[in-house]
Amino acid sequence: MNVGDLGNPAQAAQLRSLLQNAGVANPNLILARTTTPPSVTSVLEFYIRSGMSADDFAKIEVGVRNPTVDGLLNVNTASASVLACIFAGAGVDTNQAVSLVAYRQSQASRLTSIAWVKGVLDAPTARRAGPWLTGKTFQFTADLAAVGHYGRGYRRVKYIFDTSDGAPKVLYRQDLTHMGWALGKQARDALFLAKALR
């Protein structure tokens, strides 16, 4: 459900149903807070404006999405330098990225959704940064390198997987064998030593 389109009666009805099915208290109050202008620009802003508890929000987070779905950055895993790049583009003080990462590292067991960001960023800052942030990741990159039997043959392949539909799908595959050895000198030395001992 797109949180940026809550002025649409069908989307508002879908949100009401999502809230009721999750057992969230006061769905009508949440709708009133999030459907009045200005429109919601992100899942993070939706959470802040809704007044929901972090526990209630965690129940529905997978059912809501940002109006812009391309290129979201997972705030639960991103480095400070990557967050700073996003923040610079959004007009947010890049020092906030360091604050987010420091909080995240000190509270690792409490980070079940994007809701924790509310405790670090003020509402105007969250509104500016929110459209580029998410608390869930559905795309993964795998860089695979393998050596054949007896140290013969080498292959390296990069895959990008999408798990948003439940089952992983390969979105992209690239053969990186031409880039050479990727396993480091220590692995190469161990491989040659094992080969010599046979």
Secondary structure, 3 states (H helix, E strand, C coil): CEHHHCCCHHHHHHHHHHHHHCCCCCHHHHHHHHHCCCCCCCHHHHHHHHCCCHHHHHHHHHHCECCCCCCCEECCCCCHHHHHHHHHHHCCCCHHHHHHHHHHHHCHHHCCCHHHHHHCCCHHHHHHHHHHEECCCCEEEEEEEEECHHHCCEEEEEEEEECCCCCCEEEEEEECHHHCCCCHHHHHHHHHHHHHHC
